[in-house]
Amino acid sequence: MTIDRRTFILGSLAAGAAAGAGAACSGSQEHGSTTAPAAKATAAPPAKKSILILGGTGFLGPHVVTSALARSHTVTLFNRGKTHPGLFPDVEKLHGDRDGHLEALANRKWDAVVDPSGYVPRIVKMSAELLAPNVGHYVFISTISVYPKIDVVNADESLPVATIADPTNEDFKTNYGALKALCEKAAEAAMPGRVANIRSGLIIGPGDPSGRFTHWPTRIAQGGEVLAPGDGQTPVQYIDGRDLGAWIVRLIEDGTVGTMNALGPEKRVTMKQVLDAVNHALGDKAQLTWVDEDFLDKQGVEGWSELPMWLPNKGDYAGFGTQQNAKAVKAGLVFRPIGDTARDTLAWLETVPEDQRAKARSTGIKPDKEAKVLAAWKART
Ligand SMILES: NC(=O)c1ccc[n+]([C@@H]2O[C@H](COP(=O)([O-])OP(=O)(O)OC[C@H]3O[C@@H](n4cnc5c(N)ncnc54)[C@H](OP(=O)(O)O)[C@@H]3O)[C@@H](O)[C@H]2O)c1
């Protein structure tokens, strides 16, 4: 089974591409995180924070907004007013373009800023420098694609990050990981010791426009024989966008800074455990047929894009599905069961316009190709 790096990176970017602390923070932690003692007191009502979100209307942003409002924080959105402009009618909205038109942010103060829409270091530098005197805490949403290779099992945040020969190259479709790594640095340089860099893994669940995880609940809910990748033992990782959104708010409440991998679940799971749990949550209507990765390769089936969430864990991806999340867990990241994500993803799909539903459902192996591969698998000698 082959997967080129570009496919994997673009896969990670797909959802983001839909859109082109407190003063108590202390210490600069290049690869660590600090959590204020208040983090332990989850039941206590949080001190009310004012939170600026650079974006907020795509996929992850709305989960942050919803979680922040549920915790009684005050939210301001800054965006161009193009993506889902009707969302959050009662939330303050400031309009402008991150690329040079930040006037609406001048002379305003917030406790924290969340930046899910930064892909280019020059642009992140612009907002972080402008906001530095008026904002306590910068939460930058990064990605595990900063790691050019996940070739070590159990790797933590010290795994080397991608570099780029020409740092003025802003082509984020081909240099996604390297540019995100530079964005992290740009934020930290502007606000030393006040930045949380969140290296997210595959974000899944309601609202996902990429349709990657969505392939599995939609296909499994149809029932019948379902093509499943490999021997089932490949470890996989992901994060429900709602868990990530709630945790980002928790980081703001606690004033947590540092660089953290954000992916789950807490204990390692295999692809088989995940698909069995999804099948079970949706009524056990599907029979999963596990097809050997070499066979899939010969049939021209691609991991990650046609069989989402899964890659053969070898070579540059020998550590795929095993990245450490201990820092994030210590800082309060919790994970809902994958069955809940599957059920809620299907329920969400029913509520979106048909074109969006069709787009989300178009990811993953096409039905005729799946049938052909399954037939060939059975006919093999
Ligand atoms: N999806 C995954 O599996 C995955 C995995 C790892 C990491 N990530 C990271 O997670 C984040 C996902 O973010 P999201 O897109 O869901 O965030 P979001 O905040 O929900 O949506 C993007 C927002 O940015 C605004 N925006 C885009 N370009 C802008 C500009 N030039 N000026 C001002 N506002 C602008 C958009 O609104 P307007 O269009 O109205 O301006 C929109 O509100 C990304 O950082 C991505 O790298 C994703």
The ligand as an SDF file (V2000), in Angstrom:
LIG
                    3D

 48 52  0  0  0  0  0  0  0  0999 V2000
   -9.6990   19.1750    9.6550 N   0  0  0  0  0  0  0  0  0  0  0  0
   -8.7230   18.4560   10.1470 C   0  0  0  0  0  0  0  0  0  0  0  0
   -8.7550   17.2310   10.1920 O   0  0  0  0  0  0  0  0  0  0  0  0
   -7.5400   19.1630   10.7560 C   0  0  0  0  0  0  0  0  0  0  0  0
   -6.4860   18.4050   11.2380 C   0  0  0  0  0  0  0  0  0  0  0  0
   -5.4190   19.0680   11.8560 C   0  0  0  0  0  0  0  0  0  0  0  0
   -5.4360   20.4460   12.0030 C   0  0  0  0  0  0  0  0  0  0  0  0
   -6.4570   21.1590   11.4920 N   0  0  0  0  0  0  0  0  0  0  0  0
   -6.4490   22.6180   11.6700 C   0  0  0  0  0  0  0  0  0  0  0  0
   -7.6820   22.9860   12.2620 O   0  0  0  0  0  0  0  0  0  0  0  0
   -8.0530   24.2780   11.8160 C   0  0  0  0  0  0  0  0  0  0  0  0
   -9.4450   24.1660   11.2240 C   0  0  0  0  0  0  0  0  0  0  0  0
   -9.9470   25.3820   11.1240 O   0  0  0  0  0  0  0  0  0  0  0  0
  -11.3920   25.7170   10.5390 P   0  0  0  0  0  0  0  0  0  0  0  0
  -11.2290   26.1070    9.1070 O   0  0  0  0  0  0  0  0  0  0  0  0
  -12.3470   24.6650   10.8680 O   0  0  0  0  0  0  0  0  0  0  0  0
  -11.6180   27.0550   11.3940 O   0  0  0  0  0  0  0  0  0  0  0  0
  -12.8560   27.9870   11.4890 P   0  0  0  0  0  0  0  0  0  0  0  0
  -12.4430   29.1340   12.3380 O   0  0  0  0  0  0  0  0  0  0  0  0
  -14.0690   27.2410   11.8510 O   0  0  0  0  0  0  0  0  0  0  0  0
  -13.0550   28.4570    9.9670 O   0  0  0  0  0  0  0  0  0  0  0  0
  -12.1380   29.2590    9.2770 C   0  0  0  0  0  0  0  0  0  0  0  0
  -12.5230   30.7380    9.4890 C   0  0  0  0  0  0  0  0  0  0  0  0
  -11.5250   31.5970    9.0300 O   0  0  0  0  0  0  0  0  0  0  0  0
  -12.1270   32.7120    8.3630 C   0  0  0  0  0  0  0  0  0  0  0  0
  -11.1320   33.1890    7.4140 N   0  0  0  0  0  0  0  0  0  0  0  0
  -10.5410   32.5070    6.4240 C   0  0  0  0  0  0  0  0  0  0  0  0
   -9.6610   33.2880    5.7660 N   0  0  0  0  0  0  0  0  0  0  0  0
   -9.7030   34.4950    6.3800 C   0  0  0  0  0  0  0  0  0  0  0  0
   -9.0220   35.7250    6.1740 C   0  0  0  0  0  0  0  0  0  0  0  0
   -8.1310   35.8770    5.1950 N   0  0  0  0  0  0  0  0  0  0  0  0
   -9.2890   36.7570    6.9920 N   0  0  0  0  0  0  0  0  0  0  0  0
  -10.2110   36.6430    7.9870 C   0  0  0  0  0  0  0  0  0  0  0  0
  -10.8690   35.4900    8.2500 N   0  0  0  0  0  0  0  0  0  0  0  0
  -10.6190   34.4420    7.4340 C   0  0  0  0  0  0  0  0  0  0  0  0
  -13.3720   32.1130    7.7290 C   0  0  0  0  0  0  0  0  0  0  0  0
  -14.4150   33.0540    7.5430 O   0  0  0  0  0  0  0  0  0  0  0  0
  -14.5270   33.9490    6.2200 P   0  0  0  0  0  0  0  0  0  0  0  0
  -14.3840   33.0130    5.0580 O   0  0  0  0  0  0  0  0  0  0  0  0
  -15.8710   34.5460    6.3470 O   0  0  0  0  0  0  0  0  0  0  0  0
  -13.4310   34.9410    6.3040 O   0  0  0  0  0  0  0  0  0  0  0  0
  -13.8120   31.1340    8.8160 C   0  0  0  0  0  0  0  0  0  0  0  0
  -14.5780   31.7860    9.8140 O   0  0  0  0  0  0  0  0  0  0  0  0
   -7.0000   24.7020   10.8050 C   0  0  0  0  0  0  0  0  0  0  0  0
   -6.0380   25.4990   11.4460 O   0  0  0  0  0  0  0  0  0  0  0  0
   -6.3660   23.3880   10.3610 C   0  0  0  0  0  0  0  0  0  0  0  0
   -5.0320   23.5390    9.9540 O   0  0  0  0  0  0  0  0  0  0  0  0
   -7.5180   20.5660   10.8630 C   0  0  0  0  0  0  0  0  0  0  0  0
  1  2  1  0
  2  3  2  0
  2  4  1  0
  4  5  1  0
  4 48  2  0
  5  6  2  0
  6  7  1  0
  7  8  2  0
  8  9  1  0
  8 48  1  0
  9 10  1  0
  9 46  1  0
 10 11  1  0
 11 12  1  0
 11 44  1  0
 12 13  1  0
 13 14  1  0
 14 15  2  0
 14 16  1  0
 14 17  1  0
 17 18  1  0
 18 19  2  0
 18 20  1  0
 18 21  1  0
 21 22  1  0
 22 23  1  0
 23 24  1  0
 23 42  1  0
 24 25  1  0
 25 26  1  0
 25 36  1  0
 26 27  1  0
 26 35  1  0
 27 28  2  0
 28 29  1  0
 29 30  1  0
 29 35  2  0
 30 31  1  0
 30 32  2  0
 32 33  1  0
 33 34  2  0
 34 35  1  0
 36 37  1  0
 36 42  1  0
 37 38  1  0
 38 39  2  0
 38 40  1  0
 38 41  1  0
 42 43  1  0
 44 45  1  0
 44 46  1  0
 46 47  1  0
M  CHG  2   8   1  16  -1
M  END
$$$$
